Amino acid sequence: MLIVLFGLIFIGSSTAAKAVSPANHVAIVDTVYTQVDTQPEYPGGIGAFYKLVGQIVRYPREDRDRGIQGTVIVTFVVEPDGALSNIKAVRGPSEALKQEAVRVVTVLSATKWQPGVKDGQAVRAIYTIPLKFAYQSFNTETDQNKVFDNPFRQVEFPGGAEALGDFISENIRYPKDDLDKGLTGKVMLSLIVEPDGSLTHIKATEGPSEAMKAEAIRLMKTSPKWKPGVMNDGMAVRVSYNLPVEFKLPAAQSK
């Protein structure tokens, strides 16, 4: 299993030489700033950027086999138009890890950032990001029955969360007694998504009534197979998952 930890460093200060274009009187920044009034930001926030990094990063096989781990320091410039340039790994435990860190950031540079702003103007701004690589092997003999909470790639209902919601709403059967009483609420389910995508150990941990709990269990037993959780080395694993199933009265009856 590959564990990559991310942090963001924005350091230093700089002055910039500026020239004015006589054609359009737009300021041209010739120097890269390391301190700005508004920092550059990846669309959706730096958390979204890190999430994408985790999805595409690959631990170099030679370093994995040799047990090489550590932190790669990557720097890049966010240009005034949000493009990334000068992506470099300035320090790292191996050339392979440095090259992988640069590759990942380069791939993600296809999406432009919101640029840094100084004195009301978009400027060139430098970022320094440490990527820490740590590898933990997955032993198929001893860990094949282990249940993971947070694999490298999380489990998913086929079609995603919206499709899951549609499946529940289209197939749930409201218990008649609860429907007549106007009883509503959520049933909390715990389950395991197996390596083949099937659901097992489906249990209702809480709910408004025993009938609703039983119905939520029945419903998920009819679910199609999910996309299983996968470790970084491609191994599908067992993953625990908590799922709320909500019972809401039909619109006509809720009035």
C-alpha positions, -999 to +999 in steps of 0.1 A: +000+000+000+013+034-009+009+061+016+016+096+003+013+125+027+009+160+014+017+194+028+019+229+014+047+253+020+044+289+009+075+308+021+098+337+017+093+371+002+104+388-030+102+420-050+094+420-087+106+442-115+076+453-136+075+467-171+045+483-188+035+471-222+031+503-244+005+484-265-021+477-238-006+492-207-008+459-189+018+453-162+043+425-171+058+408-141+094+397-147+101+383-112+085+354-094+069+363-060+070+340-030+048+363-009+015+377-023-016+393-010-038+364-022-022+330-026-027+309-057-053+282-053-063+250-071-099+249-083-119+233-054-091+239-030-057+223-022-076+193-008-090+186-042-055+188-057-041+163-031-070+139-038-061+139-075-024+134-066-034+103-045-053+089-075-025+090-100+007+087-081+027+055-087+054+043-063+085+035-084+090-003-084+128-001-079+124+021-048+096+000-035+117-032-038+147-015-021+125+000+006+134+036-003+111+061+013+111+098+021+100+132+012+103+148-023+103+186-023+086+200-055+086+236-065+066+252-093+055+286-105+018+296-108+017+320-137-006+350-139-030+330-161-030+301-137-008+278-157+021+259-139+057+263-151+092+254-139+080+222-121+111+208-104+120+183-076+147+201-057+152+174-031+143+138-026+155+103-015+160+091-051+159+102-087+129+078-093+108+094-066+117+129-077+108+121-113+074+106-101+066+136-080+073+159-110+053+137-133+023+138-111+023+176-107+029+180-145-001+158-153-023+179-130-010+211-144-035+206-172-060+223-149-052+260-143-050+274-108-064+307-096-032+329-097-016+347-069-025+384-065-003+412-053-013+449-052-045+440-071-026+423-100-021+386-109+016+378-106+039+349-109+041+330-076+062+301-065+049+272-044+069+245-026+051+212-019+066+183+001+054+149-010+062+121+015+064+086+001+060+056+024+054+021+012+037-007+031+034-040+013+002-060+012+007-096+022-020-116+004-015-146+027-019-128+060-040-098+051-065-113+026-092-114+052-084-080+067-111-054+065-098-019+056-115+014+064-096+036+040-081+019+010-061+037-017-092+038-039-125+038-020-155+016-028-183+030-050-218+020-061-218+015-099-226+049-113-217+068-081-236+084-052-265+096-074-271+062-088-271+047-053-297+072-043-318+062-073-314+025-065-326+031-029-356+053-038-368+030-066-365-003-047-373+005-011-405-008+004-420+013+032-432-010+060-470-007+061-474-003+098-447+025+099-463+041+068-497+041+085-482+056+117-463+083+097-430+071+111-399+084+093-362+084+099-329+069+089-316+034+093-278+032+097-263+002+080-228-012+083-215-036+057-184-050+040-177-046+003-158-077-007-130-077-033-154-090-059-178-061-052-205-081-034-219-069-001-216-090+031-221-086+069-250-062+063-263-050+097-286-023+109-269-005+138-298+019+145-332+029+131-367+042+138-382+007+139-373-030+135-394-032+104-374-003+088-341-019+098-352-052+083-363-035+051-330-016+047-311-049+051-333-066+025-328-037+001-290-038+002-290-076-002-305-070-037-278-044-046-257-049-077-220-054-071-200-024-062-166-012-074-143-027-047-117-009-027-082-011-042-048-007-027-021+012-046-005-020-059-039-029-076-050-054-050-087-054-043-094-056-006-123-060+018-136-026+029-160-016+057-187+009+048-215+027+066-246+036+047-277+057+058-310+046+043-337+072+048-374+065+050-395+095+039-433+096+036-447+100+001-453+136-007-491+133-007-491+116+027-466+140+043-489+170+039 
